[in-house]
Amino acid sequence: MSEPVGTGPGGTAAGPGRVLVGVYAVFALAAGARATIQVATKFSEAPVAYLLSALAAVVYVVATVGLARGGRGGRRTAVVACSIELAGVLVVGTLSLLDRAAFPDETVWSAFGRGYGFVPLVLPVLGLLWLRHQSEVAAEEAAGTAPDDGPGRA
């Protein structure tokens, strides 16, 4: 019987990757719900902030799909999404602190994700580290060497 995509040995959704997929899925739902309500009920108050929350939701969905899918294409998709997320958190986080008038209401990424316990700042870093590890595992498997999962190797 074959394993679900992304969950086999070296799959991005295996082991700790399952937690990442779950957290990204929760953030996709949370950011999407927040953005939908904000855009539908008070868009004129802070359109940039609300559109940035919608963008964050889309990025979280893409990262979730890439991580869950696994394989070379899934990893590539997830790397792009996590990189955009990290850049967004850093840029929006910095701008939201420097120019509060530009962000009359918070986005998911405002103040580096303070409203979400700074998870939006930490999550893409963890995602990128996991994806790098998975790329190394895939390279070792392609080279015909078994990955060393012993002590000191995560």
GIUR-V288974 format. One record per residue. SS is DSSP state (@ for helix, = for strand, . for the rest). PSI is psi in radians with two decimals (none if undefined). Layout:
SS,PSI + SS,PSI
This chain:
.,2.32 + .,2.69 + .,2.68 + .,2.61 + .,2.34 + .,-0.09 + .,-0.06 + .,3.12 + .,2.23 + .,0.06 + .,2.54 + .,-0.35 + .,0.23 + .,2.70 + .,-2.27 + @,-0.38 + @,-0.52 + @,-0.69 + @,-0.78 + @,-0.78 + @,-0.78 + @,-0.79 + @,-0.75 + @,-0.69 + @,-0.73 + @,-0.75 + @,-0.59 + @,-0.78 + @,-0.80 + @,-0.85 + @,-0.67 + @,-0.77 + @,-0.76 + @,-0.85 + @,-0.71 + @,-0.81 + @,-0.77 + @,-0.80 + @,-0.67 + @,-0.53 + @,-0.47 + @,0.67 + @,-0.70 + @,-0.33 + @,-0.67 + .,1.19 + @,-0.68 + @,-0.81 + @,-0.75 + @,-0.63 + @,-0.58 + @,-0.63 + @,-0.69 + @,-0.73 + @,-0.76 + @,-0.74 + @,-0.76 + @,-0.76 + @,-0.73 + @,-0.67 + @,-0.81 + @,-0.74 + @,-0.73 + @,-0.84 + @,-0.78 + @,-0.78 + @,-0.73 + @,-0.62 + @,-0.78 + .,-2.89 + @,3.11 + @,-0.79 + @,-0.74 + @,-0.75 + @,-0.76 + @,-0.77 + @,-0.80 + @,-0.65 + @,-0.77 + @,-0.82 + @,-0.80 + @,-0.63 + @,-0.75 + @,-0.73 + @,-0.83 + @,-0.78 + @,-0.74 + @,-0.79 + @,-0.75 + @,-0.78 + @,-0.92 + @,-0.70 + @,-0.78 + @,-0.85 + @,-0.64 + @,-0.43 + @,-0.60 + @,-0.64 + .,1.40 + @,-0.48 + @,-0.50 + @,-0.35 + .,1.35 + .,-0.30 + .,2.70 + .,2.63 + .,3.07 + .,-0.60 + .,-0.03 + @,2.49 + @,0.71 + @,0.54 + @,0.43 + @,-0.71 + @,-0.27 + @,0.49 + .,0.46 + .,0.18 + @,-0.69 + @,-0.39 + @,-0.68 + @,-0.63 + @,-0.84 + @,-0.53 + @,-0.83 + @,-0.72 + @,-0.79 + @,-0.66 + @,-0.76 + @,-0.74 + @,-0.64 + @,-0.77 + @,-0.79 + @,-0.60 + @,-0.68 + @,-0.73 + @,-0.78 + @,-0.68 + @,-0.70 + @,-0.72 + @,-0.70 + @,-0.57 + .,-0.11 + .,0.17 + .,2.43 + .,2.37 + .,2.48 + .,1.88 + .,0.37 + .,-2.99 + .,2.45 + .,-0.10 + .,2.07 + .,none
